[in-house]
Amino acid sequence: MSGGGQPEFGFFAPIVQPIARRPWEEGAGSAGFARLARSADALGYHHITVGDHSIVPADTIGRFGSARFYDPISTLGYVAAITERIRLLTYVMVLPLRAPTVLAKALATVDELSGGRLIAGVGRGSDLAEVRAGFPAGTSMEDVTDEYLEAMLALWSPGPVSFDGTTFAFDAAYSEPRPVQRPRPPVIIGGKGRRALVRAARVADGWMPSYVSPDELRTGLDGILDDPAFAVREHPHPFRAGVMLSPLGGRAPLWESPPPMDAPGSRSDDEVVAGIERWRASGATTFMVDLPAESERELDEALEWFAGVARREYGGLDGGS
């Protein structure tokens, strides 16, 4: 994969996920989020992201700065109702937190109500204390993740469906509504461990790791594409390779306070495009555009600025779809 063709640029949403949350976000609430979602939709951004954490252990809260994560399914249902075309990306849904029968139904409902705009980003989750909360000691979260993903994909196929797993099973059951997208919505795998790469190669339509370099992205993609299972299975969607893009800075490593963000125009468009092209040379096709800002007004300006750059250089933000 070379990252050829037109790239996709999505909006890494503030307010509903506290990744280096800025003070203004606390008071923005649903009205501020709704306005920004509509703006990203009108500007042509390919997708909007919503993260997922059910609990944040007290000894790790410094990683995020806040435990205020909106529920992704409820939030994406809300976004579907107030927008027209922007796609709805869970980045990423923590699979072991929900029974696959419940999750398959909920995500299919979002896809149905949105007219087929769901992108299901899923993974094991990064906080083992969180994902182990509902499972007995000794349970492999990697095995649970694989099993839940397999069960969810089965439930999106025409019923009746049976599943006989180690931790979850059902017999001759239907799950409706089925997703509008057939045979199913795109499924994207998060994480960068060996099992995540195997998952992406064998069942998924893309890979979106966090905190990787271009070289790490290329190495991981090579591992996925070289897996014999990748070549022989059906591919209902083009394979995506996604990364976070912070074209104006402002994003700090975990546990560190965020630095100031550059203002739109303080970096040349050519410099921004050169950064995008470095990622594309390593195989990136999809970007979650992260624009941390000191105010809602500044974020508005940054959203419009980046949309202009993408239109001039790539003809738009939605990959030509």
C-alpha positions in Angstrom: 0.0 0.0 0.0 1.5 3.3 -1.0 -1.2 5.8 0.1 -2.0 6.6 -3.5 -5.2 8.2 -4.6 -6.9 11.1 -2.8 -6.5 11.0 1.0 -9.4 11.2 3.5 -9.4 13.9 6.1 -11.6 13.5 9.2 -12.2 15.7 12.2 -10.9 14.6 15.6 -13.7 16.0 17.7 -13.1 18.0 20.9 -15.5 18.2 23.8 -16.7 14.6 23.7 -13.3 13.1 24.4 -10.8 14.7 26.8 -7.5 14.1 25.0 -5.5 17.1 26.3 -8.8 19.0 26.8 -8.6 22.7 26.6 -10.4 24.8 29.3 -13.1 26.2 26.9 -14.3 22.6 26.1 -15.7 22.1 29.6 -18.3 24.8 29.1 -19.1 24.1 25.4 -21.3 21.1 26.1 -23.8 19.7 23.5 -24.5 23.0 21.8 -20.8 23.6 21.0 -20.3 20.1 19.9 -23.3 20.1 17.7 -22.2 23.3 16.0 -18.7 22.0 15.3 -20.1 18.7 14.0 -22.3 20.6 11.6 -19.5 22.8 10.5 -17.2 19.9 9.8 -20.0 18.3 7.8 -20.6 21.5 5.8 -16.9 21.9 5.1 -16.7 18.4 3.7 -14.6 16.6 6.2 -14.7 12.8 5.6 -15.5 11.7 9.1 -15.8 12.7 12.8 -14.3 10.7 15.6 -15.7 9.7 19.0 -13.5 7.8 21.4 -14.5 5.2 24.1 -13.7 4.7 27.8 -16.2 3.5 30.3 -14.1 4.2 33.4 -10.8 5.9 33.9 -8.8 4.5 36.9 -7.7 7.3 39.2 -4.0 6.4 38.9 -4.1 6.9 35.1 -6.4 10.0 34.8 -3.3 12.2 34.2 -3.0 10.4 30.8 -6.2 12.2 29.7 -6.7 15.1 32.0 -10.3 14.2 32.5 -12.6 11.1 32.7 -15.3 12.9 30.6 -15.7 10.5 27.6 -19.1 10.6 26.0 -20.6 7.3 25.1 -19.7 6.7 21.5 -22.9 5.1 20.3 -25.2 7.6 21.8 -23.0 10.4 20.5 -22.8 9.1 17.0 -26.5 8.6 16.9 -26.8 12.3 17.9 -24.3 13.4 15.2 -26.2 11.3 12.6 -29.4 13.3 13.3 -27.8 16.7 13.0 -25.6 16.1 9.9 -26.1 15.0 6.4 -23.0 13.4 4.9 -20.0 13.2 7.3 -19.1 9.6 8.2 -19.2 8.4 11.8 -16.0 6.8 13.1 -15.6 5.1 16.5 -11.9 5.7 17.3 -11.8 3.2 18.9 -14.6 1.2 20.4 -13.3 -1.0 23.2 -14.7 -4.4 22.2 -14.5 -6.2 25.5 -16.7 -3.6 27.3 -19.9 -4.7 25.6 -21.5 -8.0 24.7 -21.2 -8.5 20.9 -25.0 -9.0 20.6 -25.6 -5.6 22.1 -22.8 -3.9 20.2 -23.7 -5.4 16.8 -27.3 -4.1 17.3 -26.2 -0.7 18.4 -23.7 -0.1 15.6 -26.1 -1.5 13.0 -28.8 0.9 14.2 -26.4 3.9 13.9 -25.6 2.7 10.3 -29.3 2.4 9.5 -30.3 5.7 11.0 -27.4 7.6 9.4 -28.0 6.2 5.9 -24.9 4.0 5.9 -22.3 6.4 7.3 -20.7 4.2 10.1 -17.0 3.3 10.2 -16.5 0.8 13.1 -13.1 1.4 14.6 -12.6 -1.3 17.2 -9.8 -2.6 19.5 -8.9 -4.3 22.7 -8.5 -1.0 24.6 -5.4 0.4 26.1 -6.3 0.3 29.8 -6.4 -3.3 31.1 -7.9 -2.2 34.4 -10.9 -0.9 32.5 -11.4 -3.9 30.2 -10.8 -6.5 32.9 -13.5 -5.1 35.1 -16.2 -7.5 33.8 -14.1 -10.6 33.3 -12.5 -13.2 35.6 -8.8 -13.2 36.4 -6.8 -15.0 33.8 -9.1 -14.2 30.9 -7.1 -13.1 27.8 -8.4 -9.8 26.6 -6.8 -10.4 23.2 -8.8 -13.7 22.9 -12.0 -11.9 24.1 -11.5 -9.1 21.5 -11.0 -11.6 18.7 -14.0 -13.6 19.7 -16.3 -10.6 20.2 -15.3 -9.2 16.8 -16.0 -12.5 15.1 -19.4 -12.7 16.8 -20.3 -9.1 15.9 -19.4 -9.7 12.2 -21.5 -12.9 12.2 -24.5 -11.0 13.5 -24.3 -8.5 10.6 -24.8 -11.3 8.2 -28.2 -12.7 7.2 -29.7 -14.8 10.0 -30.3 -17.1 11.6 -26.7 -17.0 13.0 -25.1 -19.3 15.6 -21.9 -18.7 17.4 -20.1 -21.0 19.8 -17.2 -19.3 21.5 -15.2 -19.7 24.7 -16.7 -16.7 26.5 -19.8 -16.0 24.4 -22.3 -18.2 22.5 -25.8 -18.0 20.9 -27.7 -20.4 18.7 -29.8 -19.7 15.6 -30.5 -16.0 16.3 -31.4 -13.0 14.2 -30.1 -9.5 14.7 -32.0 -6.7 13.0 -31.8 -4.1 11.6 -28.8 -5.1 9.7 -26.4 -2.4 8.6 -27.3 -0.4 5.5 -23.8 -1.0 4.1 -23.4 -4.4 2.7 -22.1 -6.8 3.5 -21.2 -4.7 6.5 -19.7 -1.3 7.5 -16.0 -0.8 7.2 -14.2 -2.3 10.2 -10.9 -0.6 11.3 -8.6 -2.0 13.9 -6.8 0.2 16.5 -3.7 -0.7 18.4 -0.2 -1.6 17.2 0.6 -4.9 18.9 1.1 -8.2 17.1 -2.5 -9.3 17.7 -3.9 -6.0 16.4 -1.9 -6.5 13.1 -3.2 -10.1 12.8 -6.7 -8.8 13.4 -6.4 -6.2 10.7 -4.9 -8.6 8.2 -7.5 -11.4 8.7 -10.8 -9.7 9.2 -10.7 -5.9 8.9 -10.8 -3.2 6.3 -8.1 -1.0 7.8 -5.6 -0.2 10.6 -5.4 3.0 12.6 -2.7 2.9 15.3 -2.0 5.6 17.8 1.4 7.2 18.5 3.4 5.7 15.6 6.1 7.2 13.4 5.9 6.9 9.6 8.5 4.1 9.7 6.4 2.2 12.3 3.3 2.7 10.1 5.1 1.3 7.1 6.5 -1.7 9.0 3.1 -2.5 10.5 1.4 -2.2 7.1 4.0 -4.5 5.5 3.2 -7.1 8.2 -0.5 -6.9 7.5 -0.1 -7.1 3.7 2.3 -9.9 3.9 0.0 -12.1 6.0 -1.2 -14.9 3.7 -4.8 -14.4 5.0 -4.9 -10.9 3.7 -4.4 -12.0 0.1 -7.0 -14.8 0.1 -9.9 -13.3 1.9 -12.7 -11.1 0.5 -12.2 -7.4 0.8 -15.6 -5.6 0.9 -14.0 -2.2 1.3 -10.7 -0.6 0.2 -8.1 -1.0 3.0 -7.5 2.1 5.0 -4.4 3.1 6.9 -5.1 5.9 9.3 -3.1 8.2 11.5 -3.5 11.3 13.6 -2.5 14.5 12.0 -1.8 17.7 14.0 -1.0 20.2 11.2 -0.6 23.1 13.7 0.9 21.3 16.6 -0.6 21.7 20.0 -0.5 18.1 20.9 1.8 16.8 23.7 2.9 13.3 24.5 0.8 11.5 27.1 1.2 12.8 30.7 2.5 16.2 29.5 0.7 19.5 29.4 -0.2 20.6 25.8 1.9 23.3 24.2 0.4 26.3 22.5 -1.1 25.7 19.1 0.2 27.6 16.0 -2.3 29.9 14.4 -3.6 29.1 10.9 -1.3 30.8 8.4 1.8 30.7 10.7 3.0 27.6 8.8 3.0 27.6 5.1 0.6 25.4 3.2 3.6 23.8 1.6 5.0 22.8 5.0 1.7 21.2 6.0 1.3 19.3 2.7 4.9 18.1 3.0 4.0 16.6 6.4 1.0 14.9 4.9 3.1 13.5 2.0 5.6 12.0 4.4 2.8 9.9 6.0 1.3 9.0 2.6 4.7 7.8 1.4 4.6 5.3 4.4 1.1 4.1 3.3 -1.3 6.4 5.1 -4.7 6.9 3.3 -6.8 8.4 6.1 -6.1 11.2 8.5 -7.8 12.2 11.8 -7.1 16.0 11.8 -6.4 17.1 15.3 -6.7 20.9 15.8 -6.4 21.6 19.5 -7.3 25.3 20.0 -7.5 27.8 22.8 -11.1 28.8 22.0 -14.1 27.6 19.9 -13.5 30.6 17.6 -9.9 29.6 17.0 -11.0 26.0 16.2 -13.6 27.4 13.7 -10.7 29.2 12.0 -8.5 26.2 12.0 -11.2 23.9 10.6 -11.8 26.3 7.7 -8.1 26.8 7.1 -7.3 23.1 6.8 -10.3 22.5 4.6 -8.9 25.2 2.3 -5.5 23.5 2.2 -7.0 20.1 1.4 -9.2 21.5 -1.4 -6.3 23.3 -3.0 -3.9 20.4 -2.8 -6.1 17.3 -3.0 -9.4 18.5 -4.4 -11.3 18.0 -1.2 -11.3 16.2 2.2 -13.4 13.0 1.4 -11.0 11.0 -0.7 -13.0 11.6 -3.8 -16.0 9.5 -2.6 
